[in-house]
Amino acid sequence: MLVTTGPSFEGKRVTAYHGIVTGDAILGANVFKDVFAGIRDIVGGRSAAYEKELKQAKTIALKEIEQAAEALGANAIVAVDLDFETVGQSGSMLMVSVSGTAVTVE
């Protein structure tokens, strides 16, 4: 499955539009990750635990739109948009929403 944030693929022609596809993933971070991330915020540096959760959420959401596009008969997705939010009490959960247009290219 070809996937791009752009409106098209260089050297490919869109022959059919199948509609909008979406995918969502909401992952919670446990208390220990929250504590260590808080310490990282104070002393500086990157939070590997949250980066791992973010990567997993993106992977899940992108896989969902690919499956949805395939179910519509598409072989590509254009105009992909990824949105990130924190939800839950004190932002304890990470949400990734992905949308795009399922198309057939040749």
One Martini backbone bead per residue (centre of mass of N, CA, C, O) as a GRO file, in nm:
protein
  106
    1MET     BB    1   0.094   0.038   0.026
    2LEU     BB    2   0.051   0.358  -0.059
    3VAL     BB    3   0.179   0.648   0.133
    4THR     BB    4   0.073   1.001   0.164
    5THR     BB    5   0.066   1.355   0.230
    6GLY     BB    6   0.014   1.398  -0.047
    7PRO     BB    7  -0.180   1.427  -0.354
    8SER     BB    8   0.057   1.242  -0.481
    9PHE     BB    9   0.246   1.046  -0.717
   10GLU     BB   10   0.522   1.024  -0.871
   11GLY     BB   11   0.440   0.869  -1.177
   12LYS     BB   12   0.138   0.864  -1.092
   13ARG     BB   13  -0.210   0.772  -1.148
   14VAL     BB   14  -0.524   0.861  -1.072
   15THR     BB   15  -0.823   0.645  -1.128
   16ALA     BB   16  -0.944   0.637  -0.821
   17TYR     BB   17  -1.196   0.715  -0.580
   18HIS     BB   18  -1.301   0.580  -0.244
   19GLY     BB   19  -1.233   0.763   0.001
   20ILE     BB   20  -1.239   0.800   0.332
   21VAL     BB   21  -0.989   0.724   0.578
   22THR     BB   22  -0.958   0.581   0.914
   23GLY     BB   23  -0.753   0.609   1.222
   24ASP     BB   24  -0.718   0.479   1.564
   25ALA     BB   25  -0.527   0.550   1.874
   26ILE     BB   26  -0.531   0.443   2.224
   27LEU     BB   27  -0.285   0.505   2.476
   28GLY     BB   28  -0.157   0.408   2.780
   29ALA     BB   29   0.015   0.529   3.057
   30ASN     BB   30   0.181   0.445   3.313
   31VAL     BB   31   0.285   0.548   3.616
   32PHE     BB   32   0.593   0.505   3.575
   33LYS     BB   33   0.617   0.664   3.315
   34ASP     BB   34   0.512   0.932   3.433
   35VAL     BB   35   0.733   0.972   3.641
   36PHE     BB   36   0.982   0.960   3.448
   37ALA     BB   37   0.883   1.188   3.262
   38GLY     BB   38   0.881   1.405   3.483
   39ILE     BB   39   1.183   1.394   3.535
   40ARG     BB   40   1.269   1.467   3.248
   41ASP     BB   41   1.136   1.747   3.250
   42ILE     BB   42   1.324   1.861   3.473
   43VAL     BB   43   1.623   1.757   3.348
   44GLY     BB   44   1.582   1.655   3.078
   45GLY     BB   45   1.507   1.511   2.780
   46ARG     BB   46   1.403   1.201   2.679
   47SER     BB   47   1.109   0.988   2.638
   48ALA     BB   48   1.111   0.663   2.563
   49ALA     BB   49   0.832   0.567   2.653
   50TYR     BB   50   0.664   0.774   2.484
   51GLU     BB   51   0.792   0.717   2.210
   52LYS     BB   52   0.696   0.426   2.194
   53GLU     BB   53   0.391   0.485   2.213
   54LEU     BB   54   0.374   0.669   1.966
   55LYS     BB   55   0.471   0.465   1.757
   56GLN     BB   56   0.249   0.256   1.809
   57ALA     BB   57   0.006   0.438   1.744
   58LYS     BB   58   0.085   0.502   1.451
   59THR     BB   59   0.090   0.212   1.348
   60ILE     BB   60  -0.205   0.143   1.406
   61ALA     BB   61  -0.344   0.374   1.246
   62LEU     BB   62  -0.213   0.311   0.969
   63LYS     BB   63  -0.316   0.020   0.946
   64GLU     BB   64  -0.617   0.095   0.942
   65ILE     BB   65  -0.615   0.258   0.672
   66GLU     BB   66  -0.508   0.032   0.496
   67GLN     BB   67  -0.742  -0.166   0.546
   68ALA     BB   68  -0.968   0.024   0.449
   69ALA     BB   69  -0.861   0.065   0.161
   70GLU     BB   70  -0.855  -0.231   0.077
   71ALA     BB   71  -1.167  -0.277   0.118
   72LEU     BB   72  -1.218  -0.057  -0.129
   73GLY     BB   73  -0.978  -0.121  -0.359
   74ALA     BB   74  -0.718   0.005  -0.285
   75ASN     BB   75  -0.346   0.106  -0.338
   76ALA     BB   76  -0.385   0.395  -0.194
   77ILE     BB   77  -0.281   0.698  -0.002
   78VAL     BB   78  -0.386   1.030   0.030
   79ALA     BB   79  -0.369   1.298   0.233
   80VAL     BB   80  -0.224   1.250   0.499
   81ASP     BB   81  -0.331   1.282   0.849
   82LEU     BB   82  -0.181   1.365   1.163
   83ASP     BB   83  -0.305   1.334   1.501
   84PHE     BB   84  -0.241   1.471   1.836
   85GLU     BB   85  -0.342   1.357   2.169
   86THR     BB   86  -0.458   1.414   2.492
   87VAL     BB   87  -0.623   1.203   2.731
   88GLY     BB   88  -0.776   1.228   3.012
   89GLN     BB   89  -0.655   1.234   3.305
   90SER     BB   90  -0.394   1.436   3.276
   91GLY     BB   91  -0.307   1.309   2.998
   92SER     BB   92  -0.274   0.969   3.014
   93MET     BB   93  -0.347   0.966   2.704
   94LEU     BB   94  -0.285   0.858   2.368
   95MET     BB   95  -0.381   1.012   2.054
   96VAL     BB   96  -0.422   0.879   1.719
   97SER     BB   97  -0.509   1.038   1.411
   98VAL     BB   98  -0.607   0.913   1.083
   99SER     BB   99  -0.619   1.049   0.745
  100GLY     BB  100  -0.757   0.979   0.408
  101THR     BB  101  -0.734   0.893   0.058
  102ALA     BB  102  -0.863   0.648  -0.129
  103VAL     BB  103  -0.680   0.493  -0.403
  104THR     BB  104  -0.605   0.448  -0.747
  105VAL     BB  105  -0.300   0.348  -0.899
  106GLU     BB  106  -0.066   0.355  -1.215
   0.00000   0.00000   0.00000
